[in-house]
Amino acid sequence: MSPSAQQPQMTLVQTPDYRESYANSVQVRVSVWDFQLVFGLASSEAPDQITIRNHQAIYLSPQQAKALWNMLGQNVAQYEHAFGALNLEPQSHSFPMGPIN
């Protein structure tokens, strides 16, 4: 392998405004130029009402979206191999049945 074909060394640095948060709702919006992932918290104040409070939007290039899709697919497969199949249906009947966002 020639020196120019070696992978560059990668350093991960967290910026001062780095933060972590939890989301149980992800909406995907697609345009010609990018993918937008909108993360939020879904809650149910009443059996027939769900409120989603969006708190973060992340834009990805189509290439990064595909790389994320590949990485998530591999990791979900490993998770299911270790812990069993995941069910996408809501476990609580306080949420109306329908698509998972």
Secondary structure as UniProt FT lines:
FT   HELIX           3..5
FT   TURN            16..17
FT   STRAND          25..30
FT   STRAND          35..46
FT   TURN            47..48
FT   STRAND          49..60
FT   HELIX           62..83
FT   TURN            93..94
//
